Amino acid sequence: MALTQFIVLKRKGSWAVKSNDQERSFSAQLEAMHAAIQLANECGKNGKPSVVLLQTAKKQFDTIWTYGESPFPPSKSDLPSLPKAS
């Protein structure tokens, strides 16, 4: 079964969570990451394996949370350190 991906990315000065053809905007990266993890957890509980990816470059993504492998809810130390605001 394919993983459902929730991608956290910066777009036009704000942060977004994108999955399939849906996208939600957030004002802060941490807020977007928490929302993506919550969505991925719900997806996983419904029998759909899921993963949260953070876009770090145009075609580079880091896995930050995986259903069934990562703790839920994650502690701050489980999440990647946030880059300085630009």
Backbone as XML, in Angstrom:
<?xml version="1.0"?>
<chain id="A" units="angstrom">
  <residue number="1" name="MET">
    <atom name="N" x="0.850" y="-1.180" z="0.000"/>
    <atom name="CA" x="0.000" y="0.000" z="0.000"/>
    <atom name="C" x="0.895" y="1.242" z="0.000"/>
  </residue>
  <residue number="2" name="ALA">
    <atom name="N" x="0.567" y="2.201" z="-0.835"/>
    <atom name="CA" x="1.359" y="3.424" z="-0.952"/>
    <atom name="C" x="1.154" y="4.332" z="0.262"/>
  </residue>
  <residue number="3" name="LEU">
    <atom name="N" x="2.208" y="5.037" z="0.608"/>
    <atom name="CA" x="2.132" y="6.002" z="1.698"/>
    <atom name="C" x="1.398" y="7.257" z="1.239"/>
  </residue>
  <residue number="4" name="THR">
    <atom name="N" x="0.549" y="7.792" z="2.092"/>
    <atom name="CA" x="-0.035" y="9.103" z="1.844"/>
    <atom name="C" x="0.975" y="10.120" z="2.346"/>
  </residue>
  <residue number="5" name="GLN">
    <atom name="N" x="1.356" y="11.059" z="1.499"/>
    <atom name="CA" x="2.360" y="12.056" z="1.860"/>
    <atom name="C" x="1.707" y="13.388" z="2.203"/>
  </residue>
  <residue number="6" name="PHE">
    <atom name="N" x="2.168" y="13.960" z="3.300"/>
    <atom name="CA" x="1.783" y="15.306" z="3.694"/>
    <atom name="C" x="3.066" y="16.125" z="3.641"/>
  </residue>
  <residue number="7" name="ILE">
    <atom name="N" x="3.129" y="17.079" z="2.724"/>
    <atom name="CA" x="4.351" y="17.835" z="2.489"/>
    <atom name="C" x="4.212" y="19.236" z="3.076"/>
  </residue>
  <residue number="8" name="VAL">
    <atom name="N" x="5.173" y="19.596" z="3.933"/>
    <atom name="CA" x="5.232" y="20.938" z="4.519"/>
    <atom name="C" x="6.225" y="21.727" z="3.672"/>
  </residue>
  <residue number="9" name="LEU">
    <atom name="N" x="5.767" y="22.867" z="3.132"/>
    <atom name="CA" x="6.628" y="23.666" z="2.272"/>
    <atom name="C" x="6.348" y="25.150" z="2.425"/>
  </residue>
  <residue number="10" name="LYS">
    <atom name="N" x="7.343" y="25.947" z="2.094"/>
    <atom name="CA" x="7.180" y="27.397" z="2.156"/>
    <atom name="C" x="6.723" y="27.869" z="0.793"/>
  </residue>
  <residue number="11" name="ARG">
    <atom name="N" x="5.671" y="28.683" z="0.790"/>
    <atom name="CA" x="5.111" y="29.174" z="-0.462"/>
    <atom name="C" x="4.621" y="30.601" z="-0.277"/>
  </residue>
  <residue number="12" name="LYS">
    <atom name="N" x="5.187" y="31.500" z="-1.053"/>
    <atom name="CA" x="4.754" y="32.911" z="-1.062"/>
    <atom name="C" x="4.725" y="33.521" z="0.337"/>
  </residue>
  <residue number="13" name="GLY">
    <atom name="N" x="5.782" y="33.323" z="1.089"/>
    <atom name="CA" x="5.899" y="33.949" z="2.403"/>
    <atom name="C" x="5.138" y="33.278" z="3.526"/>
  </residue>
  <residue number="14" name="SER">
    <atom name="N" x="4.407" y="32.216" z="3.232"/>
    <atom name="CA" x="3.714" y="31.485" z="4.294"/>
    <atom name="C" x="4.069" y="30.011" z="4.159"/>
  </residue>
  <residue number="15" name="TRP">
    <atom name="N" x="3.530" y="29.218" z="5.038"/>
    <atom name="CA" x="3.796" y="27.782" z="5.037"/>
    <atom name="C" x="2.542" y="27.050" z="4.606"/>
  </residue>
  <residue number="16" name="ALA">
    <atom name="N" x="2.716" y="25.928" z="3.925"/>
    <atom name="CA" x="1.585" y="25.154" z="3.435"/>
    <atom name="C" x="1.789" y="23.684" z="3.742"/>
  </residue>
  <residue number="17" name="VAL">
    <atom name="N" x="0.662" y="22.979" z="3.859"/>
    <atom name="CA" x="0.660" y="21.523" z="3.953"/>
    <atom name="C" x="-0.088" y="21.049" z="2.713"/>
  </residue>
  <residue number="18" name="LYS">
    <atom name="N" x="0.590" y="20.253" z="1.913"/>
    <atom name="CA" x="0.017" y="19.768" z="0.656"/>
    <atom name="C" x="-0.070" y="18.245" z="0.705"/>
  </residue>
  <residue number="19" name="SER">
    <atom name="N" x="-1.217" y="17.723" z="0.280"/>
    <atom name="CA" x="-1.413" y="16.281" z="0.169"/>
    <atom name="C" x="-2.357" y="16.040" z="-0.995"/>
  </residue>
  <residue number="20" name="ASN">
    <atom name="N" x="-1.900" y="15.209" z="-1.929"/>
    <atom name="CA" x="-2.672" y="14.959" z="-3.144"/>
    <atom name="C" x="-3.000" y="16.298" z="-3.808"/>
  </residue>
  <residue number="21" name="ASP">
    <atom name="N" x="-4.260" y="16.607" z="-4.015"/>
    <atom name="CA" x="-4.616" y="17.867" z="-4.666"/>
    <atom name="C" x="-5.143" y="18.905" z="-3.678"/>
  </residue>
  <residue number="22" name="GLN">
    <atom name="N" x="-4.919" y="18.688" z="-2.391"/>
    <atom name="CA" x="-5.393" y="19.631" z="-1.377"/>
    <atom name="C" x="-4.225" y="20.364" z="-0.749"/>
  </residue>
  <residue number="23" name="GLU">
    <atom name="N" x="-4.469" y="21.613" z="-0.357"/>
    <atom name="CA" x="-3.423" y="22.411" z="0.270"/>
    <atom name="C" x="-4.046" y="23.354" z="1.295"/>
  </residue>
  <residue number="24" name="ARG">
    <atom name="N" x="-3.367" y="23.471" z="2.446"/>
    <atom name="CA" x="-3.802" y="24.402" z="3.497"/>
    <atom name="C" x="-2.640" y="25.303" z="3.844"/>
  </residue>
  <residue number="25" name="SER">
    <atom name="N" x="-2.914" y="26.579" z="4.085"/>
    <atom name="CA" x="-1.868" y="27.559" z="4.407"/>
    <atom name="C" x="-1.812" y="27.843" z="5.902"/>
  </residue>
  <residue number="26" name="PHE">
    <atom name="N" x="-0.596" y="28.139" z="6.370"/>
    <atom name="CA" x="-0.356" y="28.457" z="7.782"/>
    <atom name="C" x="0.632" y="29.613" z="7.848"/>
  </residue>
  <residue number="27" name="SER">
    <atom name="N" x="0.585" y="30.373" z="8.925"/>
    <atom name="CA" x="1.487" y="31.517" z="9.058"/>
    <atom name="C" x="2.858" y="31.123" z="9.591"/>
  </residue>
  <residue number="28" name="ALA">
    <atom name="N" x="2.969" y="29.966" z="10.232"/>
    <atom name="CA" x="4.245" y="29.564" z="10.830"/>
    <atom name="C" x="4.580" y="28.113" z="10.471"/>
  </residue>
  <residue number="29" name="GLN">
    <atom name="N" x="5.876" y="27.834" z="10.354"/>
    <atom name="CA" x="6.327" y="26.495" z="10.001"/>
    <atom name="C" x="5.913" y="25.468" z="11.056"/>
  </residue>
  <residue number="30" name="LEU">
    <atom name="N" x="6.083" y="25.790" z="12.319"/>
    <atom name="CA" x="5.735" y="24.850" z="13.387"/>
    <atom name="C" x="4.249" y="24.505" z="13.348"/>
  </residue>
  <residue number="31" name="GLU">
    <atom name="N" x="3.416" y="25.500" z="13.113"/>
    <atom name="CA" x="1.974" y="25.286" z="13.004"/>
    <atom name="C" x="1.661" y="24.340" z="11.834"/>
  </residue>
  <residue number="32" name="ALA">
    <atom name="N" x="2.326" y="24.532" z="10.714"/>
    <atom name="CA" x="2.118" y="23.667" z="9.545"/>
    <atom name="C" x="2.587" y="22.238" z="9.833"/>
  </residue>
  <residue number="33" name="MET">
    <atom name="N" x="3.736" y="22.102" z="10.494"/>
    <atom name="CA" x="4.233" y="20.762" z="10.814"/>
    <atom name="C" x="3.281" y="20.024" z="11.739"/>
  </residue>
  <residue number="34" name="HIS">
    <atom name="N" x="2.779" y="20.701" z="12.771"/>
    <atom name="CA" x="1.850" y="20.065" z="13.699"/>
    <atom name="C" x="0.553" y="19.662" z="12.994"/>
  </residue>
  <residue number="35" name="ALA">
    <atom name="N" x="0.054" y="20.519" z="12.102"/>
    <atom name="CA" x="-1.164" y="20.195" z="11.359"/>
    <atom name="C" x="-0.937" y="18.994" z="10.452"/>
  </residue>
  <residue number="36" name="ALA">
    <atom name="N" x="0.210" y="18.949" z="9.778"/>
    <atom name="CA" x="0.522" y="17.830" z="8.887"/>
    <atom name="C" x="0.615" y="16.526" z="9.671"/>
  </residue>
  <residue number="37" name="ILE">
    <atom name="N" x="1.232" y="16.569" z="10.830"/>
    <atom name="CA" x="1.366" y="15.364" z="11.661"/>
    <atom name="C" x="-0.009" y="14.909" z="12.158"/>
  </residue>
  <residue number="38" name="GLN">
    <atom name="N" x="-0.846" y="15.843" z="12.548"/>
    <atom name="CA" x="-2.205" y="15.506" z="12.986"/>
    <atom name="C" x="-2.974" y="14.843" z="11.845"/>
  </residue>
  <residue number="39" name="LEU">
    <atom name="N" x="-2.904" y="15.420" z="10.649"/>
    <atom name="CA" x="-3.589" y="14.852" z="9.483"/>
    <atom name="C" x="-3.047" y="13.462" z="9.144"/>
  </residue>
  <residue number="40" name="ALA">
    <atom name="N" x="-1.732" y="13.315" z="9.181"/>
    <atom name="CA" x="-1.107" y="12.029" z="8.872"/>
    <atom name="C" x="-1.487" y="10.975" z="9.912"/>
  </residue>
  <residue number="41" name="ASN">
    <atom name="N" x="-1.571" y="11.368" z="11.168"/>
    <atom name="CA" x="-1.968" y="10.440" z="12.228"/>
    <atom name="C" x="-3.403" y="9.953" z="12.010"/>
  </residue>
  <residue number="42" name="GLU">
    <atom name="N" x="-4.300" y="10.873" z="11.666"/>
    <atom name="CA" x="-5.691" y="10.493" z="11.406"/>
    <atom name="C" x="-5.774" y="9.544" z="10.216"/>
  </residue>
  <residue number="43" name="CYS">
    <atom name="N" x="-5.008" y="9.841" z="9.194"/>
    <atom name="CA" x="-4.956" y="8.998" z="8.001"/>
    <atom name="C" x="-4.477" y="7.590" z="8.381"/>
  </residue>
  <residue number="44" name="GLY">
    <atom name="N" x="-3.430" y="7.524" z="9.170"/>
    <atom name="CA" x="-2.884" y="6.245" z="9.603"/>
    <atom name="C" x="-3.870" y="5.450" z="10.431"/>
  </residue>
  <residue number="45" name="LYS">
    <atom name="N" x="-4.585" y="6.131" z="11.330"/>
    <atom name="CA" x="-5.585" y="5.445" z="12.150"/>
    <atom name="C" x="-6.717" y="4.887" z="11.297"/>
  </residue>
  <residue number="46" name="ASN">
    <atom name="N" x="-6.922" y="5.473" z="10.126"/>
    <atom name="CA" x="-7.955" y="5.008" z="9.205"/>
    <atom name="C" x="-7.424" y="3.960" z="8.226"/>
  </residue>
  <residue number="47" name="GLY">
    <atom name="N" x="-6.238" y="3.417" z="8.515"/>
    <atom name="CA" x="-5.707" y="2.329" z="7.712"/>
    <atom name="C" x="-4.886" y="2.743" z="6.505"/>
  </residue>
  <residue number="48" name="LYS">
    <atom name="N" x="-4.565" y="4.025" z="6.402"/>
    <atom name="CA" x="-3.775" y="4.509" z="5.268"/>
    <atom name="C" x="-2.403" y="4.940" z="5.787"/>
  </residue>
  <residue number="49" name="PRO">
    <atom name="N" x="-1.359" y="4.163" z="5.545"/>
    <atom name="CA" x="-0.018" y="4.539" z="6.005"/>
    <atom name="C" x="0.320" y="5.952" z="5.526"/>
  </residue>
  <residue number="50" name="SER">
    <atom name="N" x="0.961" y="6.731" z="6.391"/>
    <atom name="CA" x="1.214" y="8.124" z="6.046"/>
    <atom name="C" x="2.563" y="8.598" z="6.563"/>
  </residue>
  <residue number="51" name="VAL">
    <atom name="N" x="3.044" y="9.651" z="5.918"/>
    <atom name="CA" x="4.348" y="10.221" z="6.242"/>
    <atom name="C" x="4.266" y="11.734" z="6.069"/>
  </residue>
  <residue number="52" name="VAL">
    <atom name="N" x="5.030" y="12.459" z="6.884"/>
    <atom name="CA" x="5.131" y="13.919" z="6.760"/>
    <atom name="C" x="6.534" y="14.238" z="6.271"/>
  </residue>
  <residue number="53" name="LEU">
    <atom name="N" x="6.592" y="15.020" z="5.199"/>
    <atom name="CA" x="7.861" y="15.425" z="4.606"/>
    <atom name="C" x="8.003" y="16.932" z="4.699"/>
  </residue>
  <residue number="54" name="LEU">
    <atom name="N" x="9.223" y="17.396" z="4.929"/>
    <atom name="CA" x="9.536" y="18.822" z="4.949"/>
    <atom name="C" x="10.376" y="19.115" z="3.717"/>
  </residue>
  <residue number="55" name="GLN">
    <atom name="N" x="9.904" y="20.036" z="2.878"/>
    <atom name="CA" x="10.670" y="20.405" z="1.695"/>
    <atom name="C" x="11.814" y="21.312" z="2.122"/>
  </residue>
  <residue number="56" name="THR">
    <atom name="N" x="13.053" y="20.848" z="1.873"/>
    <atom name="CA" x="14.236" y="21.603" z="2.290"/>
    <atom name="C" x="14.928" y="22.282" z="1.119"/>
  </residue>
  <residue number="57" name="ALA">
    <atom name="N" x="14.627" y="21.866" z="-0.082"/>
    <atom name="CA" x="15.143" y="22.474" z="-1.305"/>
    <atom name="C" x="14.135" y="22.139" z="-2.399"/>
  </residue>
  <residue number="58" name="LYS">
    <atom name="N" x="14.351" y="22.689" z="-3.589"/>
    <atom name="CA" x="13.358" y="22.520" z="-4.655"/>
    <atom name="C" x="12.934" y="21.074" z="-4.867"/>
  </residue>
  <residue number="59" name="LYS">
    <atom name="N" x="13.886" y="20.159" z="-4.894"/>
    <atom name="CA" x="13.549" y="18.750" z="-5.104"/>
    <atom name="C" x="14.084" y="17.861" z="-3.988"/>
  </residue>
  <residue number="60" name="GLN">
    <atom name="N" x="14.193" y="18.428" z="-2.783"/>
    <atom name="CA" x="14.718" y="17.667" z="-1.643"/>
    <atom name="C" x="13.715" y="17.706" z="-0.496"/>
  </residue>
  <residue number="61" name="PHE">
    <atom name="N" x="13.446" y="16.525" z="0.066"/>
    <atom name="CA" x="12.472" y="16.395" z="1.137"/>
    <atom name="C" x="13.058" y="15.553" z="2.255"/>
  </residue>
  <residue number="62" name="ASP">
    <atom name="N" x="12.842" y="15.974" z="3.490"/>
    <atom name="CA" x="13.272" y="15.211" z="4.656"/>
    <atom name="C" x="12.031" y="14.653" z="5.348"/>
  </residue>
  <residue number="63" name="THR">
    <atom name="N" x="12.077" y="13.381" z="5.713"/>
    <atom name="CA" x="10.980" y="12.781" z="6.471"/>
    <atom name="C" x="11.054" y="13.281" z="7.904"/>
  </residue>
  <residue number="64" name="ILE">
    <atom name="N" x="9.950" y="13.860" z="8.392"/>
    <atom name="CA" x="9.957" y="14.361" z="9.772"/>
    <atom name="C" x="9.028" y="13.563" z="10.686"/>
  </residue>
  <residue number="65" name="TRP">
    <atom name="N" x="8.123" y="12.760" z="10.103"/>
    <atom name="CA" x="7.212" y="11.966" z="10.934"/>
    <atom name="C" x="6.613" y="10.858" z="10.081"/>
  </residue>
  <residue number="66" name="THR">
    <atom name="N" x="6.512" y="9.654" z="10.658"/>
    <atom name="CA" x="5.926" y="8.514" z="9.956"/>
    <atom name="C" x="4.949" y="7.804" z="10.892"/>
  </residue>
  <residue number="67" name="TYR">
    <atom name="N" x="3.731" y="7.563" z="10.406"/>
    <atom name="CA" x="2.728" y="6.882" z="11.210"/>
    <atom name="C" x="3.220" y="5.482" z="11.575"/>
  </residue>
  <residue number="68" name="GLY">
    <atom name="N" x="3.082" y="5.127" z="12.841"/>
    <atom name="CA" x="3.467" y="3.808" z="13.310"/>
    <atom name="C" x="4.928" y="3.691" z="13.712"/>
  </residue>
  <residue number="69" name="GLU">
    <atom name="N" x="5.741" y="4.679" z="13.351"/>
    <atom name="CA" x="7.162" y="4.661" z="13.704"/>
    <atom name="C" x="7.528" y="5.812" z="14.635"/>
  </residue>
  <residue number="70" name="SER">
    <atom name="N" x="6.912" y="6.966" z="14.416"/>
    <atom name="CA" x="7.231" y="8.170" z="15.187"/>
    <atom name="C" x="6.238" y="8.340" z="16.330"/>
  </residue>
  <residue number="71" name="PRO">
    <atom name="N" x="6.677" y="8.918" z="17.452"/>
    <atom name="CA" x="5.749" y="9.130" z="18.568"/>
    <atom name="C" x="4.673" y="10.152" z="18.209"/>
  </residue>
  <residue number="72" name="PHE">
    <atom name="N" x="3.481" y="9.944" z="18.754"/>
    <atom name="CA" x="2.394" y="10.908" z="18.583"/>
    <atom name="C" x="1.773" y="11.186" z="19.936"/>
  </residue>
  <residue number="73" name="PRO">
    <atom name="N" x="1.617" y="12.447" z="20.294"/>
    <atom name="CA" x="2.146" y="13.602" z="19.560"/>
    <atom name="C" x="3.663" y="13.680" z="19.722"/>
  </residue>
  <residue number="74" name="PRO">
    <atom name="N" x="4.329" y="14.261" z="18.729"/>
    <atom name="CA" x="5.790" y="14.368" z="18.828"/>
    <atom name="C" x="6.196" y="15.424" z="19.848"/>
  </residue>
  <residue number="75" name="SER">
    <atom name="N" x="7.322" y="15.209" z="20.482"/>
    <atom name="CA" x="7.848" y="16.247" z="21.365"/>
    <atom name="C" x="8.639" y="17.225" z="20.497"/>
  </residue>
  <residue number="76" name="LYS">
    <atom name="N" x="8.915" y="18.380" z="21.025"/>
    <atom name="CA" x="9.646" y="19.389" z="20.270"/>
    <atom name="C" x="10.998" y="18.851" z="19.797"/>
  </residue>
  <residue number="77" name="SER">
    <atom name="N" x="11.618" y="18.002" z="20.602"/>
    <atom name="CA" x="12.928" y="17.451" z="20.243"/>
    <atom name="C" x="12.830" y="16.422" z="19.116"/>
  </residue>
  <residue number="78" name="ASP">
    <atom name="N" x="11.618" y="15.914" z="18.838"/>
    <atom name="CA" x="11.437" y="14.959" z="17.751"/>
    <atom name="C" x="11.337" y="15.646" z="16.388"/>
  </residue>
  <residue number="79" name="LEU">
    <atom name="N" x="11.066" y="16.946" z="16.395"/>
    <atom name="CA" x="10.896" y="17.691" z="15.148"/>
    <atom name="C" x="12.232" y="18.337" z="14.745"/>
  </residue>
  <residue number="80" name="PRO">
    <atom name="N" x="12.408" y="18.574" z="13.429"/>
    <atom name="CA" x="13.651" y="19.218" z="13.006"/>
    <atom name="C" x="13.736" y="20.632" z="13.567"/>
  </residue>
  <residue number="81" name="SER">
    <atom name="N" x="14.944" y="21.108" z="13.775"/>
    <atom name="CA" x="15.095" y="22.476" z="14.266"/>
    <atom name="C" x="14.637" y="23.418" z="13.175"/>
  </residue>
  <residue number="82" name="LEU">
    <atom name="N" x="14.006" y="24.483" z="13.590"/>
    <atom name="CA" x="13.451" y="25.427" z="12.646"/>
    <atom name="C" x="14.521" y="26.395" z="12.157"/>
  </residue>
  <residue number="83" name="PRO">
    <atom name="N" x="14.551" y="26.644" z="10.839"/>
    <atom name="CA" x="15.514" y="27.626" z="10.338"/>
    <atom name="C" x="15.106" y="29.018" z="10.776"/>
  </residue>
  <residue number="84" name="LYS">
    <atom name="N" x="16.061" y="29.914" z="10.768"/>
    <atom name="CA" x="15.744" y="31.302" z="11.122"/>
    <atom name="C" x="14.777" y="31.862" z="10.090"/>
  </residue>
  <residue number="85" name="ALA">
    <atom name="N" x="13.849" y="32.692" z="10.545"/>
    <atom name="CA" x="12.874" y="33.286" z="9.640"/>
    <atom name="C" x="13.598" y="34.157" z="8.608"/>
  </residue>
  <residue number="86" name="SER">
    <atom name="N" x="13.097" y="34.067" z="7.372"/>
    <atom name="CA" x="13.702" y="34.894" z="6.323"/>
    <atom name="C" x="12.686" y="35.827" z="5.725"/>
  </residue>
</chain>
